[in-house]
């Protein structure tokens, strides 16, 4: 991870409410690499935790997510385009569209389905490679000491173990849990200050307490959307960084 050796905190912006009461749309405009992680966490949670403050878009997104999940939860194949739609819905609800909106989105999703393509090699005794998901990032100098960050989220479609002598497709809820995990990482990668003190809060591998709290708040919210999602991320075995 790249660290800046200076503290770059700026005050967190207020959440904008547009279009009447209740608002038709709320926005949280954030600058990259700018905020103390704990403060960023609290302002982000303010955007989605209070039900009475949600806008029309967030309510619509919640319904679309549930409809999509119910339609696809029993399918044996999840298309990359479907997962992109789920990410866009989660982004709109939790992050005001800061990841996927605009002509030049900050976050790109890649969908790994190639484990099945390795099956013949595996039967021949060759090694297979897989990972449930990860987020990697690129710092790009855009002049005048400004930095543009691009985050790439990569998610596997397949379960990294054998069932009854064959590779098994991961359940949709597991893929979405991985997506939420990586989106929580992406939020701090994009918007948290990069000074050593702030990165200490986030943790050496990004799995610090602020990340865990955001991921758990997102998961608890999703569990409340529908009975079919009641077990979303309940089996949380993530290893945390302790500072």
C-alpha positions as CSV (number, residue, x, y, z in Angstrom):
1,X,0.0,0.0,0.0
2,X,1.2,3.5,-0.8
3,X,1.4,5.9,2.2
4,X,1.5,9.7,2.2
5,X,3.6,11.1,5.0
6,X,1.3,14.0,5.7
7,X,-2.1,14.5,7.3
8,X,-4.6,15.5,4.6
9,X,-7.9,15.7,6.6
10,X,-10.6,18.0,5.4
11,X,-14.0,18.5,7.0
12,X,-16.6,16.0,5.9
13,X,-19.4,17.5,3.8
14,X,-23.0,17.5,4.8
15,X,-25.4,15.1,3.2
16,X,-27.4,17.1,0.6
17,X,-31.1,16.5,0.4
18,X,-32.7,17.4,-2.9
19,X,-36.3,17.6,-4.1
20,X,-38.6,18.3,-1.2
21,X,-39.5,16.4,2.0
22,X,-38.9,13.6,2.1
23,X,-36.2,14.3,-0.5
24,X,-36.3,12.6,-3.9
25,X,-32.5,12.2,-3.7
26,X,-29.8,12.6,-1.2
27,X,-26.1,13.0,-2.0
28,X,-22.9,12.5,-0.1
29,X,-20.2,14.3,-2.1
30,X,-16.7,13.1,-1.0
31,X,-13.2,14.0,-2.0
32,X,-10.6,11.2,-2.5
33,X,-8.0,10.5,0.2
34,X,-9.3,13.2,2.5
35,X,-11.0,12.0,5.7
36,X,-10.2,10.6,9.1
37,X,-11.5,6.9,8.9
38,X,-13.7,7.0,12.0
39,X,-15.4,10.3,11.0
40,X,-15.8,8.9,7.5
41,X,-17.5,5.8,8.9
42,X,-19.9,7.8,11.0
43,X,-20.9,10.1,8.1
44,X,-21.4,7.2,5.8
45,X,-23.6,5.4,8.2
46,X,-25.7,8.5,8.6
47,X,-26.5,8.2,4.9
48,X,-28.2,4.8,5.2
49,X,-28.9,3.8,8.8
50,X,-31.8,6.1,9.6
51,X,-34.9,4.8,7.8
52,X,-36.9,8.0,8.2
53,X,-34.2,9.9,6.3
54,X,-34.1,7.7,3.2
55,X,-34.9,9.1,-0.1
56,X,-37.1,7.8,-3.0
57,X,-34.0,6.4,-4.8
58,X,-32.9,4.4,-1.8
59,X,-36.3,2.9,-1.3
60,X,-36.5,1.9,-4.9
61,X,-33.0,0.4,-4.9
62,X,-33.9,-1.7,-1.9
63,X,-36.9,-3.2,-3.7
64,X,-34.9,-3.8,-6.9
65,X,-32.2,-5.6,-5.0
66,X,-34.7,-7.9,-3.3
67,X,-36.5,-8.7,-6.5
68,X,-33.2,-9.5,-8.2
69,X,-32.1,-11.7,-5.4
70,X,-35.4,-13.7,-5.3
71,X,-35.3,-14.1,-9.1
72,X,-31.7,-15.4,-9.1
73,X,-31.0,-17.1,-5.8
74,X,-31.8,-20.6,-7.1
75,X,-30.0,-20.2,-10.5
76,X,-27.0,-22.4,-11.1
77,X,-25.3,-19.6,-13.1
78,X,-24.8,-16.0,-12.2
79,X,-23.9,-13.7,-15.1
80,X,-21.3,-10.9,-14.7
81,X,-23.9,-8.4,-15.9
82,X,-26.2,-9.5,-13.0
83,X,-23.5,-8.9,-10.5
84,X,-22.8,-5.5,-11.9
85,X,-26.4,-4.5,-11.4
86,X,-26.2,-5.7,-7.8
87,X,-23.1,-3.6,-7.2
88,X,-24.8,-0.5,-8.7
89,X,-27.8,-1.0,-6.5
90,X,-25.6,-1.4,-3.4
91,X,-23.5,1.6,-4.4
92,X,-26.6,3.8,-4.8
93,X,-28.1,2.8,-1.4
94,X,-25.0,2.9,0.7
95,X,-22.6,5.3,-1.0
96,X,-24.7,7.8,-3.0
97,X,-23.4,6.3,-6.2
98,X,-19.8,7.4,-5.6
99,X,-18.4,4.2,-7.0
100,X,-20.2,3.5,-10.2
101,X,-21.7,6.8,-11.2
102,X,-20.6,9.2,-13.9
103,X,-18.7,8.7,-17.2
104,X,-15.5,7.6,-15.4
105,X,-16.5,5.3,-12.6
106,X,-14.1,5.0,-9.7
107,X,-14.7,1.3,-9.1
108,X,-14.7,-1.5,-11.7
109,X,-16.0,-5.0,-11.1
110,X,-14.4,-8.1,-12.6
111,X,-16.1,-11.5,-12.3
112,X,-13.9,-14.6,-12.2
113,X,-15.7,-17.6,-13.6
114,X,-12.6,-19.3,-14.9
115,X,-12.3,-21.9,-12.2
116,X,-14.5,-24.2,-14.2
117,X,-12.1,-23.8,-17.1
118,X,-9.4,-25.2,-15.0
119,X,-11.2,-28.5,-14.3
120,X,-9.4,-30.5,-17.0
121,X,-6.1,-29.3,-15.7
122,X,-7.1,-30.2,-12.1
123,X,-8.0,-33.8,-13.2
124,X,-4.5,-34.1,-14.6
125,X,-3.0,-33.2,-11.2
126,X,-2.2,-29.6,-12.0
127,X,-2.7,-26.8,-9.5
128,X,-5.8,-24.6,-9.6
129,X,-5.9,-21.0,-8.5
130,X,-8.8,-19.1,-6.9
131,X,-9.7,-16.4,-4.4
132,X,-13.2,-15.4,-3.1
133,X,-12.6,-11.8,-3.9
134,X,-10.2,-8.8,-3.4
135,X,-9.9,-5.1,-4.2
136,X,-6.8,-3.7,-5.7
137,X,-6.1,0.0,-6.5
138,X,-4.1,2.2,-8.7
139,X,-2.9,5.7,-7.8
140,X,-2.7,8.0,-10.8
141,X,-1.0,11.4,-10.7
142,X,-3.3,13.9,-12.4
143,X,-1.2,17.0,-11.7
144,X,-1.1,19.7,-9.1
145,X,-0.5,17.1,-6.4
146,X,-3.8,15.6,-7.1
147,X,-4.2,11.8,-7.2
148,X,-6.9,9.8,-8.9
149,X,-7.7,6.4,-7.6
150,X,-9.2,3.5,-9.5
151,X,-10.3,0.4,-7.5
152,X,-10.8,-2.9,-9.1
153,X,-13.0,-5.5,-7.3
154,X,-12.6,-9.1,-8.4
155,X,-15.2,-11.7,-7.3
156,X,-15.2,-15.4,-7.9
157,X,-18.3,-17.2,-9.1
158,X,-17.2,-20.7,-7.9
159,X,-16.7,-22.3,-4.6
160,X,-13.0,-23.1,-3.9
161,X,-13.6,-26.7,-3.0
162,X,-15.0,-29.9,-4.4
163,X,-18.5,-31.3,-3.8
164,X,-19.2,-34.9,-4.8
165,X,-16.2,-35.0,-7.1
166,X,-16.9,-31.7,-9.0
167,X,-16.5,-28.0,-8.6
168,X,-19.6,-26.2,-7.1
169,X,-20.9,-22.9,-8.1
170,X,-21.0,-20.4,-5.2
171,X,-24.5,-19.5,-3.9
172,X,-25.6,-16.1,-4.9
173,X,-25.7,-14.9,-1.3
174,X,-22.1,-15.9,-0.8
175,X,-21.1,-13.9,-3.9
176,X,-23.0,-10.9,-2.7
177,X,-21.3,-11.2,0.8
178,X,-18.0,-11.1,-0.9
179,X,-19.1,-8.1,-2.9
180,X,-20.2,-6.2,0.2
181,X,-16.8,-7.1,1.9
182,X,-14.9,-5.6,-1.0
183,X,-17.1,-2.5,-1.4
184,X,-16.4,-1.7,2.2
185,X,-12.7,-1.9,1.5
186,X,-13.1,0.3,-1.6
187,X,-14.9,3.0,0.4
188,X,-11.9,3.5,2.7
189,X,-9.4,3.1,-0.2
190,X,-11.1,5.9,-2.1
191,X,-11.9,8.4,0.6
192,X,-9.8,7.8,3.8
193,X,-6.8,9.9,4.5
194,X,-3.5,8.1,3.6
195,X,-1.4,9.4,6.5
196,X,0.2,6.8,8.7
197,X,-2.1,7.5,11.6
198,X,-5.3,7.0,9.6
199,X,-3.9,4.0,7.8
200,X,-3.2,2.5,11.3
201,X,-6.9,2.7,12.0
202,X,-7.7,0.9,8.7
203,X,-5.1,-1.8,9.4
204,X,-2.2,-3.3,7.5
205,X,-4.4,-5.4,5.3
206,X,-7.5,-3.0,5.4
207,X,-9.4,-5.2,7.9
208,X,-9.4,-2.8,10.9
209,X,-12.2,-2.0,13.2
210,X,-13.7,0.8,11.0
211,X,-13.9,-1.5,8.0
212,X,-15.5,-4.2,10.1
213,X,-18.1,-1.8,11.5
214,X,-19.0,-0.5,8.0
215,X,-19.3,-4.0,6.6
216,X,-21.4,-5.2,9.5
217,X,-23.7,-2.1,9.3
218,X,-24.2,-2.8,5.6
219,X,-24.9,-6.5,6.2
220,X,-27.4,-5.8,9.0
221,X,-29.2,-3.4,6.7
222,X,-29.4,-6.0,3.9
223,X,-30.7,-8.6,6.3
224,X,-33.6,-6.3,7.2
225,X,-34.7,-6.1,3.5
226,X,-36.4,-9.5,3.2
227,X,-36.8,-12.8,4.9
228,X,-34.8,-14.5,2.2
229,X,-31.8,-12.3,3.2
230,X,-32.1,-13.0,7.0
231,X,-28.8,-14.9,7.1
232,X,-26.8,-12.4,5.0
233,X,-23.2,-12.4,6.3
234,X,-24.2,-14.0,9.6
235,X,-21.3,-16.4,9.3
236,X,-18.7,-13.7,9.7
237,X,-15.3,-15.3,10.0
238,X,-13.2,-12.4,8.7
239,X,-9.8,-12.0,10.3
240,X,-9.3,-8.5,11.6
241,X,-6.3,-6.2,11.9
242,X,-5.7,-5.2,15.5
243,X,-3.9,-1.9,16.1
